[in-house]
Amino acid sequence: MANGINWNPAFEALPFSPIRKMFNTAATMEDVLHLSIGQPDFPTPPHIIEAHIEALRDGKTRYEMDAGLPELRQALASFYSGRYGIGLEPENVLVTTGCCEGMFIALTGAVRPGAEIILAEPYFVLAHVAEMAGATLRCIPTTAANGYQLDPQEVIDAINERTTAILLNSPGNPTGTVYPRETVTTICEAAAERGIAVISDEVYDRLVLDDVNYASALTCAPSLDNMIMSSSVSKTYSMAGMRIGWVISSPENIETMQRPHMFISTTENTASQWAAVAALNGDQGCVGEMVAAYRERRDRVVELVAAAPHLTAYSPGGAFFITPSLPAGTDGFDVAMRMLTEARVCTVPGGAFGQSCGNALRISFATSMEIIENAFARIIPWLGKQSF
């Protein structure tokens, strides 16, 4: 008699993230400085906490509508309509378990066996779920030397008869790169002409660190018919553990995505949804304060990376990551692991985000300036002793 479960091969093909190996190793060590964590280090703003507590005290702990708390869907439609000068209704919104569930549904639903999805490399590891649906990732390498900017013509040239979706991520994880409006518009228009879906991961859309006009796919796509945008409260309001996100698209697309959503999560945490309403409808000064802190840290990290031997620096325009590259051919995982064990600084190897960036390191500045300074006080002399 056979033992165990005969798992779907698509499950077994999903890669284990090297990020976990770094974290697990660091957990066994003392005196480790983390430049690895991909979540805000700020406390959730008090008015959001109070709204969450009030919801619990008021007994708002029962199931809500599967598409989301009506008040939250309205708050999101109003927020984005006001921010971008577009007309959205609650029917354009599906509330999900963080941005990840929305991206999961989009990446598995907008492709099919034998299809291709085009995306820039480095890419966030969630992109691998498209492979569960039988799709192939068609990656377009970008480099630190060019600030990881994506050439829209390369995207257009990569389109073929198997292309069913294009994945955008701006500001990006792991690079922090913010795409200019021309790039996003060109890609969205080319996709619309060819009937290809654009899936836009905009979870860092409020963490833009330079004075630029942020180019959301909501404002660059000719219509919402072939566009899916996903975001959440996790990064913007430091609410990562409350697990509230959303997708925005046409009402028809939202209704289609609602079907698997009902089987994945049924409904979202009710009290957390009320906290998200308070976040969106409340004073946005807390967001400005966090962005100002990230900007200050970004500027200092760029200086420190430029001063570090063997690293290629650039200035990320958003989020709280920078992914400098090491000399070509360097094994970033080996470097990251040795830096952890010898210098006691934890980063993330670039190979976690694609093959072409295996010689890079992701550094997070979602931590205090003191930790950043102390970490680079170890990194710079340690790198100075290496030969590549």
N, C-alpha and C positions, 0 to 999 in steps of 0.2 A: 504493500500500500504506500502510495506517495505521501510524503509529509510536506506540510506548509502550503502556502497559497500560490497558485499559478498567476502571478501578477501580470497585468497588461504591460507589454514591453515598453510602452510609452512612459510608464511610471519609472521603470528601471533605467531608462535612458536619460532621465533628468539628472543633470550633474549635481554633485554635492559641492557647495560653495567653499572655495579656499578661505573665505572670510571666517567661516566657523572654525577652521583649523587654527587660524591666527588667534581668535578669541579663546578657544579652548586651551591653547598653549599658554597664552598670557594669564589665564585664570589659575595656572599652577605656579605662577611666579610672583615674587614680591617686587615692589618698587617699579612698577610698570607705568609709564606715561602713555595715555591713549590719545592718538590722533586718528582714530579709526571709527568712532561712533557716528552713525548717520542719523542722529536725532537731536533736536534742540536741547541745549543744556539749561535753558531758562525755565523757571516755574510757570505753570499755566496761570494766566492773569486771574486775579482774585474774583472779578465779576463773573467769569466763566465758571470758576469753582463754585461760587455761591449759587449760580443757576442750576448747576448739576445737583448740588445738595438739596436745593429747594424742590427740584423735580422728584427726587427720591422721597423727601418728606411728604410731598403731596400725593404720593402713591402712584406716580407715573412710571410704573415698572411692568406694565402689561404689554402685550403685543400691540404694535402700531400697524398702520397700513403697510403692505409689503413694498410699495414703491417709495415709502418714506413718510415721515411725519409731515402732514400737509403744511404746517407752519414752516418747516425747514425747507421743503420744496419751494414754497413761495419766497422765503428769505433768500434762497440761492438764485432764483430767477430774477428777483429784484436787484440783488447785489450785482450780478454780472450785467444785467441790463443797464444799470446806472454806471457801472465802471466803464463799459465799452460802448455805450450808446446804441445798444441793439435791443430788439424786442423778444424777450424770452418769457415763457409761461411755465407754471409748475409742471405741465406735461412734457416739457423739455428736459426734466431732471429726474434721475433715478438715484436714490440714496443707497450707498453700498457700505460694506465693511472696509473702511479705508479706501485709499486709491487702488490698493492691490486687487480687491475683488473686481472693481470696475475694469481694470486693465486685463485681469484674467478672462472675464467674459468677452471683452473686445478681441483679445488676442487669439482666443480659441474659437470664437464665433464668426469672425470676419475672414477666416481662412478655411481651407479644406485640404484633404489629402492631395499631395502633389503640388500644392500652391507655394508661392514664395512671398515672404514679407521682407521689404527693404528697410534697412535701418543703419544708422551711423554706428561705427565702432570707435571707441568704447561704448558699451550699452549696459543699462541696468539689467541685472541677472533675471528679472521677471520675464524678459523677452523669450526665454527658453520655453515657456508654457505654450507658445505657438507650435512648437514641435510636437507637443502632445496631440494636437489636432492633425498631425501629419504634414505640417508645413515646413519649409526650409527657410532658414535665416540667410538672406543675401546681404552681407555686411559691406559697408563702404568705410574703409579705414580713414580715420582722421588722426592728426598728430598734434603733439604739444607745441611743436615749432610754429604751427599755424593756429594756436589757441583752440584746437579741436573744432574749428569751424567746418561746416558741411557745404560742399559745392552743390547747389541744386541741380546743375547740369549733370553731375555724376548720378544723381538720383534718377533723373529722367532717362539717362542712357542705360540705367540698370533695369528699367521696366521692360518686361516681356509678356508673352501670352499667359504665363503662369502667375504673374504678379496680382495679388488680390488686396494687399494692404501695404501702407507705408507707415512706419512708426517714427514719431517725432518726440523728442524729449528736450525741452528748453524752458528754463535753465536745466542743465543736464546733470545727471548722476551717472558716472563719477567725476565729470569734468568741470561742472559749474558753468559751462559755455551757454551763452544766450545768443540765439540766432537773430539776425537782423530781419526786419519785416520783409525785405525783398526775397530772402531765402524761403521763409515760410509761405509767402504768397505764391511764389513761383511753383513750389511743390504742391500746394493745395489746388492751384488752378490746373496743373498738369494732371493731377489725380482725378479731379472732377471731370475733365474732358475724356478720360479713359475709363471712367466708372470704377475707380480704385478707391478703397477706403483709406482715410487718413485717421490714424489713432494717435492722439496727442496727449502725452503724459505731461501735465502742467502742475504737478504737485508742489513745485517751487515757484509758482507764478508770482507770488507776492514777495519773494526774497530776491529781488533784482537790486544789485548793489551799485549800478551806475545810473546816471541820469539819462535814460534812454526810454523811448516809447516802446514798451513791451509788446511783442507781436504774438498774440494768442491766435491759435487756429480758429477761434470763434470769430475773429475779425478778419482773417485772411482767406478763409474758405468761401467760395462763391455761395454756398448754402450749407445747411446742416444735414443734408440728405446723405452725404457720404463721409461725414466727419463725426468723430467721437472724441470728446475732450474729457479727461478724468483729472480730478484733484481731490484735496481733502483739507481737513483742519489740522492735520498732524504737524506739519512744519510751520505753517503760518502762525498758529496760535499756541504752539507747543502743547498739543493735545494728542500726541502719538498713541498713547495707551487707551484713548477713548474710542478709537477705531471707527471714525465717521468719515466717509468720503462720498463721492458722487460722480456720475457721468452726465454729460450734457450733449444732447444730439436732437434730431428731429423727433417729434412725438411717435412716429412709426418705428424708428429705431429703438427708442426707449421702451416701447411696448414689447418689441422682440427681445431685448435684453432682460426685461422683467421676468420672462419665462424661466431661464436658468437661475436667475437671482432668487426666485422663490424657493428653489430646491437647494441652493447653496447656503443661504442664511435666513430664509423666511422673512425676517425683518431685522432692523438694526437695534442696538441698545437704545431703549426709549429715553432714559435719563440723559444719555450722552447726546442724543439728538436735540434735546432741549438746551443743553450746554452749547451746542453748535449754533442754535438760533441766537443765543445771547452773544456768542462771538461775532456773528455776522452783523447783527443789528446794533451792537454796542459800540463804544468808543474804540476807534482803530488806532489810537495813539500807541497802544502796546506793540502793535506790529511795527510802527515806525521806530520805536526804541530798539527792538530786536534787530531790525535791518541796519540801524546805525552801528550797533555793536558788531554785527557780522562784517560790515564794511571796514571798520577799524581793524578787525582781526585779519580780514583778507589782505588789506594793504600791508600789514606787517608780515604775514606769511609769504607774500610775494617777494618781499625784501629778503627774508630768511632763505627761501628756496634759491633765489638768485645768488646768495652768498655761499650756498652749499656746493661743494665740489661734485661734479658729474651729473647734476640735475639740470634739465632744461625748463626754465621758468616761463610762465605766461600769466596773464591776469584774468581769472575767472570772473564773469560778469554777474553771476548769481549763485544761489544755493549756498552751501558752506563746505565745498570741496575744491581741491586742486589736485590734478594728477600729473605731476612732472615726470618726464621720461628720463631714464638712464641711458647710457650709450647703447647703440644698436646691438642686439644679440645678447644683452644681459638678461639673466634669469631673475625677473622681479620677485618671484616667490622666494628664491634662495636669499636674495638681498633682504627682503622684508623679514624673513625668519631669522637670519643672522643679526639684523638690526635689533630684533626683539630680544634675542637671547644674550647678545653681547652689550647692547646699548640700553636695553630695557625701554624701547620706544615701539609701540604697536601701530603699524600702518596696515594698509590692505594692498596686496599685490595686484598689479594691473591686469594680470592674466585672468582674474576673476571676471573681467568685463569684456573678454574677447581675445582672440589669438594675436591680433596685430599689436596689442598694447601689453604684451607680456614683459616688456622691459620698463614698465612704469610702476609708480606707487600712488595709491590714492591716500591723500592726507585730508583729514577733516578738521575744520576750525570751529566746529560746534563744541567748543570747550573754552576755558578761561584763557586770557592772555598770559597769565602766569604759567599755566601748563604748556602753552605754545612756546614761550621763551625757554622754559626749562628743557622741553623736548628737543628743541633745535640746538641748545647748548650741548646736548649729547650727540645729535645727528651730525652736525657739521664736522667736529673733529673725527668722528667715527668714519664718515665718508672720505675724509682726507687721508685715511690710512688704507683705503681700498684701491685696487687697481683693476680696471675693466678693459 
